[in-house]
Amino acid sequence: MGNHHGHQSTKSESSSAASSHNGSKKNSISRTVSGNDIQEKPSLMLPVEKLAKILEDKSHKQEGVNHGITMQVFIANLFSRYPVFGEKLFNYLHQSSKTKHSYIPTNAFKQQCENYLAIIDDDAVRQRLVKMWAHPSEETSADSLTPEDVTSLLMCTYQISMDHYSEGPQMCLSVHKTLNAVVDSCFHGKKVLSAQYVTHWVEANIPRLLFPLHRFAIHALATAWRTLEEDEPSPAVGAPIETPTYPGLELTTPVLEQPNPFAQAKPHPHLLTMSMSWLLAGALPPLYSTPQKAHSPSNSGVGLASASFLSKFLCAIPSHWTILYDSDEMGLGSNRFLHHVLNYKGPTLLLLKTEEGRKFCVAAPNEWRESHHYWGGEECAVIELLPTFQLLEKGSKMLYLNMSVRGYPFGLRVGKDPRAPILIVDGGFEKIEWKKIPYRLETIEVWGCGDTVSRERQLEVKKWEVKEAERQRCVKLSATDWLDHPDRYLLELYGRPQYHQNPT
């Protein structure tokens, strides 16, 4: 304390001496630097300033709070369609502000919003989102989560992703089954887990799944003041309202080939459901959801400063995922697999289902090819989808497909260790082995994750192969060529040694 006080006094005396030496010049420079600091931040400060002013006025009019923002006003004006997420975000901002009031003081609200808008690091995003749903443990002081907490977190990001699907809001009947697989895999039968463990599990298995939730919050905090400036009456919390539009907001929800291939009314629904495609898009690298121009709402009314500010947070909708091979419709077998999958030069997802109900996904970043060597880039991955969702292995050179080279195992193998592959499919595509346990293979699907050009080129190659086969079948031989043709000798061995020619 004494040293600190002495240092402060020395600093004050030094500052005073410098000021008396050349007071007007120094003071002028100080004011100029301070002014520049303020002018460097208007693009970041302006949305927060306007939003805080609007919410402060509404809190005063509706709830009689002076110089503060209440939870009800915050949710009703920013997250009326997602009240659970609005409540979690408000509590996070409230806790971070360390205020003793039930509301957030306006100045503290602006500061906490600026801090939240500055979060860009992926690890920090995951950590804060998990922390929003965490609560102090009864046994320890550390934050913890229950399976219900993680389910609520996943459901919030799923709803936001599906509501902003480029082809319109979507629904999936198997979403609860999908989310339960994720939660069961994370908790392993435990009732409580620490927030740190859940964050690490999310990073290892579904690293990109929560990002749309963060992008939505960023976009709402930075642009909602535009619509609120119209001074429309605030909707009541929980009241049914129309889906709000967020100009310029684009989330990483996979766009699937239309018409909807996931129709539940068909006799054999696809293995890749809508909710499962959303889950895989958040678990796999961006390569499998290559962005393309999305059918997003018009950007009219979005300021250039706001659009520039949001550009580093938002990303485009991924390209279409199209079905290349479905064994239920095209037949189950290695030859059918090769016919429909080879020559597709984009990344693909191979889905395998056993008769016992287990599902696996093999992510191949490169074009499929037959080889007795292991191949594949760094984005290769193998995932168990059901009954639990977990990333089994990822990395380069973990794909093996051999149907013709003798002396090497036939079939499909996945895994980095050739002596102990994670998945083994026999040469006839009838059985699959996992953890040295054989299962009966029931269904295979392959989805192309490249752009439309990859699919068009594959179809062009197939058309050329059909035409070439027809051309080879109808080759006309001259009499001279026939004398040396191998088919002539085969026919003679069969019992037709001579051929009569018409007299000239």
Phi, psi and omega per residue, in radians:
M1 nan -0.759 -3.139
G2 -1.105 -0.794 3.117
N3 -1.076 -0.721 -3.121
H4 -1.110 -0.715 -3.130
H5 -1.176 -0.699 3.118
G6 -1.132 -0.702 3.117
H7 -1.113 -0.684 -3.120
Q8 -1.170 -0.719 -3.137
S9 -1.133 -0.746 3.127
T10 -1.071 -0.739 -3.137
K11 -1.121 -0.697 -3.134
S12 -1.163 -0.747 3.135
E13 -1.127 -0.710 3.125
S14 -1.106 -0.749 3.141
S15 -1.119 -0.687 -3.133
S16 -1.169 -0.690 3.123
A17 -1.131 -0.734 3.133
A18 -1.130 -0.630 -3.124
S19 -1.204 -0.686 3.139
S20 -1.251 -0.459 -3.140
H21 -1.189 -0.778 -3.128
N22 -2.587 1.169 -2.943
G23 -1.084 -0.892 -3.025
S24 -1.146 -0.672 -3.105
K25 -1.195 -0.789 -3.114
K26 -1.149 -0.742 -3.138
N27 -1.101 -0.633 3.124
S28 -1.136 -0.759 3.128
I29 -1.117 -0.720 -3.130
S30 -1.070 -0.744 3.130
R31 -1.161 -0.634 -3.136
T32 -1.154 -0.785 3.136
V33 -1.090 -0.759 3.134
S34 -1.090 -0.687 3.122
G35 -1.132 -0.688 3.107
N36 -1.116 -0.697 3.120
D37 -1.043 -0.687 -3.141
I38 -1.229 -0.673 -3.082
Q39 -1.287 -0.278 -3.133
E40 -1.373 -0.223 -2.999
K41 -2.018 0.203 -3.036
P42 -1.134 -0.600 -3.119
S43 -1.121 -0.545 3.124
L44 -1.507 -0.607 -3.045
M45 -1.426 -0.564 -3.006
L46 -1.017 -0.874 3.132
P47 -1.052 -0.702 -3.127
V48 -1.184 -0.746 3.121
E49 -1.040 -0.828 -3.105
K50 -1.179 -0.738 3.131
L51 -1.094 -0.784 -3.131
A52 -1.088 -0.708 3.136
K53 -1.106 -0.770 -3.122
I54 -1.134 -0.831 -3.124
L55 -1.175 -0.568 3.094
E56 -1.126 -0.774 3.123
D57 -1.103 -0.741 3.141
K58 -1.165 -0.653 3.112
S59 -1.143 -0.621 3.113
H60 -1.226 -0.746 -3.099
K61 -1.237 -0.709 -3.003
Q62 -1.571 -0.547 -3.041
E63 -2.258 0.057 3.063
G64 1.203 0.441 3.126
V65 -1.624 2.273 3.128
N66 -1.731 2.311 3.060
H67 0.968 0.774 3.121
G68 -2.815 2.980 -3.105
I69 -2.257 2.206 -3.100
T70 -1.609 2.841 3.136
M71 -1.132 -0.730 -3.104
Q72 -1.064 -0.771 3.124
V73 -1.178 -0.702 3.134
F74 -1.052 -0.837 -3.107
I75 -1.214 -0.798 -3.044
A76 -1.112 -0.544 -3.066
N77 -1.700 -0.383 -3.097
L78 -1.993 -0.650 -3.020
F79 -2.342 0.799 -3.102
S80 -1.122 -0.533 3.131
R81 -1.433 -0.351 -3.120
Y82 -2.238 1.185 -3.065
P83 -1.082 -0.541 3.130
V84 -1.113 -0.840 3.122
F85 -1.144 -0.682 3.108
G86 -1.057 -0.721 3.120
E87 -1.160 -0.748 3.140
K88 -1.100 -0.736 -3.130
L89 -1.189 -0.717 3.120
F90 -1.111 -0.765 3.125
N91 -1.094 -0.625 3.106
Y92 -1.142 -0.795 3.111
L93 -1.148 -0.668 3.135
H94 -1.136 -0.776 3.132
Q95 -1.154 -0.681 -3.139
S96 -1.188 -0.532 3.141
S97 -1.305 -0.308 3.109
K98 1.000 0.625 3.099
T99 -1.522 2.681 3.119
K100 -1.635 -0.114 3.136
H101 -1.479 2.840 3.064
S102 -1.310 -0.348 3.085
Y103 -1.815 3.028 3.092
I104 -1.817 2.102 3.067
P105 -0.961 2.567 -3.018
T106 -1.012 -0.805 -3.127
N107 -1.112 -0.706 3.103
A108 -1.162 -0.642 3.103
F109 -1.076 -0.785 3.133
K110 -1.097 -0.740 -3.138
Q111 -1.124 -0.759 -3.128
Q112 -1.206 -0.615 3.076
C113 -1.140 -0.715 3.092
E114 -1.093 -0.700 3.103
N115 -1.121 -0.701 -3.123
Y116 -1.217 -0.689 3.119
L117 -1.144 -0.391 -3.122
A118 -1.472 -0.061 -3.136
I119 -1.345 1.996 -3.140
I120 -2.125 -0.576 -3.088
D121 -1.072 2.316 -3.086
D122 -1.060 -0.749 3.139
D123 -1.088 -0.694 3.130
A124 -1.169 -0.638 3.113
V125 -1.091 -0.852 3.141
R126 -1.093 -0.746 -3.112
Q127 -1.076 -0.751 -3.093
R128 -1.276 -0.641 3.114
L129 -1.157 -0.734 3.088
V130 -1.126 -0.670 -3.129
K131 -1.134 -0.557 3.125
M132 -1.049 -0.603 -3.103
W133 -1.645 -0.069 -3.119
A134 -1.488 2.836 3.100
H135 -2.581 2.733 -3.109
P136 -1.067 2.387 3.132
S137 -1.309 2.594 3.109
E138 -1.232 -0.468 -3.101
E139 -1.584 -0.662 -3.129
T140 -2.207 2.921 3.124
S141 -1.436 -0.161 -3.108
A142 -1.282 2.646 3.097
D143 -1.228 2.522 -3.107
S144 -2.512 2.898 3.136
L145 -2.366 2.613 3.037
T146 -1.793 2.924 3.064
P147 -0.988 -0.594 3.115
E148 -1.154 -0.628 3.114
D149 -1.129 -0.803 -3.133
V150 -1.168 -0.656 3.084
T151 -1.079 -0.729 3.111
S152 -1.108 -0.722 3.104
L153 -1.075 -0.821 -3.138
L154 -1.155 -0.668 -3.128
M155 -1.157 -0.623 3.112
C156 -1.110 -0.838 -3.134
T157 -1.210 -0.534 3.080
Y158 -1.166 -0.789 -3.120
Q159 -1.099 -0.739 3.137
I160 -1.146 -0.706 3.131
S161 -1.131 -0.767 -3.114
M162 -1.246 -0.599 3.125
D163 -1.184 -0.452 -3.124
H164 -1.870 0.416 3.015
Y165 -1.064 2.393 -2.992
S166 -1.116 -0.454 3.133
E167 -1.640 0.221 -3.115
G168 1.886 2.835 -3.130
P169 -0.970 2.466 -3.096
Q170 -2.190 2.862 3.044
M171 -2.456 2.751 3.131
C172 -2.429 2.231 -3.090
L173 -1.244 -0.343 -3.087
S174 -1.778 0.331 -3.073
V175 -1.119 -0.688 -3.124
H176 -1.159 -0.635 3.079
K177 -1.137 -0.691 3.120
T178 -1.144 -0.814 -3.122
L179 -1.175 -0.653 3.109
N180 -1.090 -0.632 3.102
A181 -1.090 -0.667 3.130
V182 -1.207 -0.822 -3.086
V183 -1.152 -0.752 3.135
D184 -1.083 -0.673 3.127
S185 -1.186 -0.630 -3.116
C186 -1.249 -0.725 -3.001
F187 -1.607 -0.427 3.115
H188 0.941 0.699 3.105
G189 1.504 -0.109 3.122
K190 -1.372 2.718 -3.110
K191 -1.661 -0.394 -3.107
V192 -2.497 2.425 3.061
L193 -2.337 2.647 3.109
S194 -1.245 2.661 3.122
A195 -1.093 -0.581 3.129
Q196 -1.141 -0.735 3.132
Y197 -1.150 -0.760 -3.138
V198 -1.086 -0.705 3.116
T199 -1.081 -0.762 3.121
H200 -1.157 -0.663 3.123
W201 -1.153 -0.716 3.093
V202 -1.085 -0.755 3.136
E203 -1.096 -0.624 -3.085
A204 -1.398 -0.565 -2.990
N205 -1.940 -0.688 -3.128
I206 -2.330 1.111 -2.953
P207 -1.110 -0.484 -3.040
R208 -1.892 0.109 -2.993
L209 -1.240 -0.609 -3.037
L210 -1.523 -0.144 -3.055
F211 -1.078 -0.673 3.091
P212 -1.001 -0.585 3.105
L213 -1.113 -0.744 3.120
H214 -1.185 -0.731 3.128
R215 -1.079 -0.683 3.132
F216 -1.117 -0.754 3.120
A217 -1.118 -0.745 3.113
I218 -1.058 -0.793 -3.095
H219 -1.151 -0.705 3.140
A220 -1.143 -0.781 -3.124
L221 -1.164 -0.523 -3.040
A222 -1.616 -0.338 -3.031
T223 -2.212 -0.193 -3.052
A224 -1.114 -0.433 -3.119
W225 -1.063 -0.418 -3.132
R226 -1.132 -0.801 3.135
T227 -1.337 -0.552 -3.138
L228 -1.255 -0.397 3.127
E229 -1.153 -0.331 3.117
E230 -1.220 -0.147 3.064
D231 1.058 0.739 3.056
E232 -1.421 2.695 3.125
P233 -1.104 2.415 -3.102
S234 -1.277 2.345 3.084
P235 -1.221 2.596 3.100
A236 -1.239 2.592 -3.136
V237 -1.120 2.211 3.116
G238 1.525 -0.112 -3.128
A239 -1.315 2.540 3.130
P240 -1.177 2.219 -3.132
I241 -2.372 2.896 3.083
E242 -1.327 2.718 3.137
T243 -1.121 2.127 -3.119
P244 -1.232 2.626 3.090
T245 -1.749 2.450 -3.141
Y246 -2.178 1.614 -3.075
P247 -0.970 2.294 3.075
G248 1.482 -0.059 -3.105
L249 -1.468 2.125 3.114
E250 -2.297 2.215 -3.081
L251 -2.010 2.797 -3.040
T252 -1.476 1.097 3.024
T253 -1.755 2.196 -3.081
P254 -1.061 2.348 3.052
V255 -1.623 2.126 -3.032
L256 -1.783 2.667 -3.062
E257 -0.980 2.295 3.125
Q258 -1.660 2.581 0.018
P259 -1.198 2.875 -3.024
N260 -0.910 1.985 -3.120
P261 -1.371 -0.020 -3.077
F262 -1.773 0.358 -3.110
A263 -1.025 2.182 -3.089
Q264 -1.303 -0.216 -3.063
A265 -1.379 -0.281 -3.106
K266 -1.228 2.675 -3.064
P267 -0.997 -0.662 -3.108
H268 -2.218 1.589 3.129
P269 -1.028 2.611 3.140
H270 -1.150 2.656 3.071
L271 -1.156 -0.615 -3.110
L272 -1.525 1.655 3.104
T273 -1.397 2.999 -3.137
M274 -1.076 -0.798 -3.130
S275 -1.172 -0.584 3.120
M276 -1.234 -0.623 3.090
S277 -1.155 -0.664 3.060
W278 -1.095 -0.709 -3.127
L279 -1.172 -0.750 -3.140
L280 -1.172 -0.622 3.109
A281 -1.099 -0.524 3.105
G282 -1.502 -0.260 -3.118
A283 -1.690 -0.523 -3.053
L284 -1.653 2.845 3.108
P285 -1.097 2.813 -3.128
P286 -1.039 -0.309 3.136
L287 -0.946 -0.617 -3.066
Y288 -1.442 -0.081 3.062
S289 -2.315 1.038 -3.084
T290 -1.028 2.191 -3.068
P291 -1.162 2.577 2.949
Q292 -2.472 2.955 -3.107
K293 -1.117 2.193 -3.050
A294 -1.717 2.784 3.068
H295 -1.514 1.230 -3.098
S296 -1.609 2.857 3.099
P297 -1.019 2.760 -3.124
S298 -1.069 2.514 3.139
N299 -1.598 0.198 3.101
S300 -1.104 2.316 -3.123
G301 1.675 -0.166 3.104
V302 -1.565 2.101 -3.107
G303 -1.146 2.670 3.136
L304 -1.117 -0.667 3.133
A305 -1.123 -0.730 3.132
S306 -1.173 -0.721 3.131
A307 -1.100 -0.700 3.102
S308 -1.170 -0.672 -3.134
F309 -1.137 -0.660 -3.066
L310 -1.474 -0.258 -3.009
S311 -1.053 -0.519 -3.109
K312 -1.457 -0.134 3.122
F313 -1.777 -0.573 -3.024
L314 -1.721 2.681 3.107
C315 -2.385 2.889 -3.047
A316 -1.411 2.868 3.086
I317 -1.227 2.404 3.119
P318 -1.130 2.873 -3.117
S319 -1.301 3.025 -3.050
H320 -1.194 2.464 2.972
W321 -1.772 2.200 -3.055
T322 -2.157 2.529 -3.126
I323 -1.355 2.202 3.082
L324 -1.738 -0.654 -3.053
Y325 -2.591 2.250 3.077
D326 -2.310 1.923 -3.049
S327 -1.134 -0.441 3.104
D328 -1.148 -0.538 -3.119
E329 -1.813 -0.493 -3.033
M330 -1.902 -0.044 3.131
G331 1.686 2.447 -3.132
L332 -1.682 2.121 -3.139
G333 2.983 2.742 -3.102
S334 -1.148 -0.655 -3.131
N335 -1.167 -0.667 3.107
R336 -1.173 -0.676 3.111
F337 -1.073 -0.843 -3.128
L338 -1.103 -0.696 -3.092
H339 -1.095 -0.709 -3.033
H340 -1.599 -0.275 -3.019
V341 -1.872 -0.630 -3.111
L342 -1.100 2.668 3.130
N343 1.317 0.073 2.995
Y344 -1.573 2.011 -2.941
K345 -1.597 0.043 3.104
G346 -1.685 3.047 3.062
P347 -1.176 2.654 -3.090
T348 -2.399 2.786 3.027
L349 -2.075 2.114 3.109
L350 -1.781 2.068 -3.136
L351 -1.892 2.310 -3.111
L352 -2.160 2.333 3.110
K353 -2.232 2.327 3.103
T354 -1.651 2.899 3.104
E355 -1.145 -0.383 3.120
E356 -1.440 -0.059 3.084
G357 1.703 0.019 3.089
R358 -1.311 2.487 3.130
K359 -2.234 2.444 3.109
F360 -2.289 2.708 3.076
C361 -2.272 2.252 3.066
V362 -1.965 2.041 -3.126
A363 -1.674 2.066 -3.115
A364 -1.978 1.983 -3.109
P365 -1.369 -0.281 -3.080
N366 -1.995 2.959 3.086
E367 -1.104 2.385 3.111
W368 -1.192 2.463 3.120
R369 -2.643 2.669 3.064
E370 -1.452 2.292 3.131
S371 -2.893 2.603 3.061
H372 -1.593 0.161 3.048
H373 -1.951 2.695 3.057
Y374 -1.359 2.483 -3.079
W375 -2.516 3.066 3.119
G376 2.124 2.560 -3.124
G377 -1.469 -3.026 -3.089
E378 -1.156 -0.365 -3.096
E379 -1.498 0.134 3.065
C380 -1.123 2.553 3.127
A381 -2.788 2.655 3.024
V382 -2.284 2.260 -3.017
I383 -2.262 2.406 2.942
E384 -1.518 2.169 -3.089
L385 -1.609 -0.805 -3.120
L386 -2.476 2.583 0.092
P387 -1.362 -0.240 3.044
T388 -2.162 2.664 -3.114
F389 -1.818 2.102 3.117
Q390 -2.764 2.516 3.059
L391 -1.380 2.024 -3.082
L392 -1.433 -0.754 -3.138
E393 -2.916 2.653 3.069
K394 -2.578 2.771 -3.136
G395 2.416 -3.093 -3.075
S396 -1.521 2.783 3.038
K397 0.922 1.013 3.101
M398 -2.247 0.246 3.127
L399 -2.026 2.395 -3.102
Y400 -2.472 2.205 3.118
L401 -2.471 1.920 -3.104
N402 -2.342 2.134 3.123
M403 -2.184 -0.035 -3.008
S404 -2.387 -0.451 -3.055
V405 -1.409 1.984 -3.139
R406 -1.297 2.678 -3.114
G407 1.581 -0.128 3.094
Y408 -2.163 2.694 -3.111
P409 -1.042 2.395 3.053
F410 -1.527 2.600 3.067
G411 2.013 -2.841 -3.106
L412 -1.993 2.343 3.117
R413 -2.348 2.523 -3.110
V414 -2.341 2.216 3.124
G415 2.570 2.669 -3.125
K416 -1.312 -0.543 -3.102
D417 -1.631 1.885 -3.134
P418 -1.056 -0.447 -3.124
R419 -1.386 -0.343 -3.135
A420 -2.524 1.236 3.130
P421 -1.116 2.677 3.113
I422 -1.263 -0.776 3.111
L423 -2.179 2.433 3.084
I424 -2.314 2.126 3.056
V425 -1.962 2.255 -3.075
D426 -1.216 2.960 -3.065
G427 -1.101 -0.470 3.117
G428 -1.585 0.040 -3.112
F429 0.949 0.811 3.118
E430 -1.971 -0.490 -3.092
K431 -2.287 2.664 3.073
I432 -2.309 2.405 -3.117
E433 -2.036 2.265 3.110
W434 -2.398 2.227 -3.062
K435 0.959 0.671 3.120
K436 1.101 0.341 3.076
I437 -1.942 2.114 3.140
P438 -1.396 2.464 3.070
Y439 -2.273 2.694 3.077
R440 -1.441 2.157 -3.117
L441 -1.365 2.171 -3.065
E442 -1.794 -0.804 -3.041
T443 -2.500 2.524 3.042
I444 -2.271 2.353 3.014
E445 -2.289 2.540 3.040
V446 -2.264 2.186 -3.137
W447 -1.973 2.287 3.067
G448 -1.484 2.268 -3.096
C449 -1.903 0.154 3.115
G450 -1.497 -3.023 3.126
D451 -1.406 3.088 -3.097
T452 -1.126 -0.453 3.141
V453 -1.119 -0.667 3.134
S454 -1.073 -0.755 3.124
R455 -1.177 -0.722 -3.136
E456 -1.127 -0.689 3.124
R457 -1.175 -0.655 3.100
Q458 -1.108 -0.748 3.127
L459 -1.147 -0.604 3.092
E460 -1.146 -0.696 3.097
V461 -1.114 -0.705 3.138
K462 -1.136 -0.724 3.102
K463 -1.086 -0.713 3.121
W464 -1.120 -0.701 3.129
E465 -1.100 -0.695 3.118
V466 -1.140 -0.787 3.132
K467 -1.119 -0.686 3.140
E468 -1.154 -0.680 3.097
A469 -1.121 -0.710 3.100
E470 -1.138 -0.685 3.136
R471 -1.144 -0.733 3.123
Q472 -1.155 -0.536 -3.124
R473 -1.247 -0.485 -3.040
C474 -1.878 0.523 -3.140
V475 -1.240 2.267 3.095
K476 -1.725 2.244 -3.094
L477 -1.842 2.486 3.030
S478 -1.390 2.943 -3.131
A479 -1.099 -0.622 3.125
T480 -1.164 -0.750 3.135
D481 -1.158 -0.575 -3.092
W482 -1.206 -0.506 -3.125
L483 -1.092 -0.555 -3.126
D484 -1.848 0.151 -3.094
H485 -1.342 2.402 -3.118
P486 -1.101 -0.484 3.124
D487 -1.125 -0.516 3.129
R488 -1.129 -0.725 3.137
Y489 -1.208 -0.610 3.096
L490 -1.136 -0.699 3.119
L491 -1.170 -0.638 3.103
E492 -1.155 -0.674 3.086
L493 -1.153 -0.510 -3.127
Y494 -1.322 -0.265 3.090
G495 2.185 0.191 3.113
R496 -2.088 1.383 -3.031
P497 -1.326 -0.443 -3.042
Q498 -2.219 2.674 3.137
Y499 -2.274 2.271 -3.132
H500 -1.532 2.395 3.094
Q501 -1.904 2.567 3.111
N502 -1.154 2.419 3.133
P503 -1.152 2.473 3.136
T504 -1.501 nan nan
